Amino acid sequence: MKKRPEAKLDEASVKSFGDYEVIVPKHNLRTFVHKVDGPDDGFGGIDPEAIERAEAALAELSVEFDGWMDKEVARLTSARDAAAAQGLDAATRADLFSAAHDIKGEAATFGYPLAARVADSLSLLLQGIDDPAEVPWALANQHVDAIRAIVRETAKGLDHPVAAELVDQLVAVTTEKLIEITGAPPLVP
Amino acid sequence: MIRIDFNRLRFLVIDDNAHMRRIVRTLLHGFGAREVYEAEDGAAGLEGFTHYMPDIVITDWSMPIFDGLELTSMIRQPGANANPYVAIIMLTGHSEKKRVLESRDAGVTEFLAKPISAKALYQRILNVVVNPRPFIKTKTFFGPDRRRNHGSSYVGPERRKSDKSETIRVQPLLDKTKSSV
């Protein structure tokens, strides 16, 4: 690792306006940009070759994705089993939420967007109700089983008819339950 | 056209999920980055931040020890020895609007919702590199200017309380429509 000088914060320009200051750091990242010959590619500065290289690198890595998905599902199942054995309390709910939340963020990248939707619905169910004892356990359990089934059946993409129907039903029932219990629909983007 | 010198930029990726760290690292290397460091929780991330002095921090939100939001607040300490102006990209499975606003108010530079894509990550990096925003320091906030639009066409009330403000009332478009009928 190359040694770097500490950022010289005292060199930043500072302007005071009433009770706030506007600071322009001298050491900004524009020094890492340079102009190259060639026409404007029409992408607003985006370098299509860099994106292609990154996508190709991700495609090479994708041979690992099914194995990683299996590990995430095993973690979710383990968190579900612990909650089933000990009851859904703050700790077991946090572990189950963490596993579901990770699948929500990763599953589409791994090729399982329907599993990501189920994990999103499970995350909303687990975090949308204050008292863990009030979380409908049977419904939470069905979410876990749905994710397991989607991965077991390798239902990749969005067009698996049975999986798509299952996901729609789970999302609809979860929304209804959250309205029934909390009086409000789940927060959505 | 422009190119980013990824081979000169130093990244720190903080995520408790090893798979996600691997994916982000792969994308960054694909862009051309050479120096990509990793940490698996907020505490290790803070240590890595002071040790590696990265140019860009890419952090998850939900993590053990302390989370990405707390980490951001710790980095954004004016007067700290390390670089409080570092670009911070929050990469998270949380995507609700209130989370975006919360992270912005903690001093995050860019917000990126999972699932991640090469193009979306590149765009966030491009934004922090090419369009660095000034920093604002008030009693309750220190971070990149939360106003991205500084166009002169804005005619509403001044919302930064300490500015001299003037409210210009504008006739709602609906009323205009009615009066012209």
Interface residues (C-beta under 8 A of the other chain):
Chain A: M1 R4 E6 A7 L9 A12 F17 G18 D19 Y20 E21 V22 I23 V24 P25 H27 N28 L29 R30 F32 V33 H34 K35 V36 G38 P39 D40 D41 G45 I46 D47 A50 I51 R53 A54 E55 A56 A57 L58 L61 E64 W68 K71 E72 S98 H101 D102 K104 G105 E106 A107 A108 T109 A116 S123 L187 V188 P189
Chain B: M1 I2 R3 I4 D5 F6 R8 L9 R10 N17 H19 M20 R22 I23 T26 L27 L28 H29 G30 F31 G32 E35 Y52 M53 D55 I56 S62 G79 N81 A82 N83 P84 Y85 A87 T92 G93 S95 E96 K97 K98 A113 K114 P115 I116 A118 K119 L121 Y122 Q123 L126 V128 V129 V130 P132 P134 F135 I136 K137 T138 K139 D145 R160 K161 S162 D163
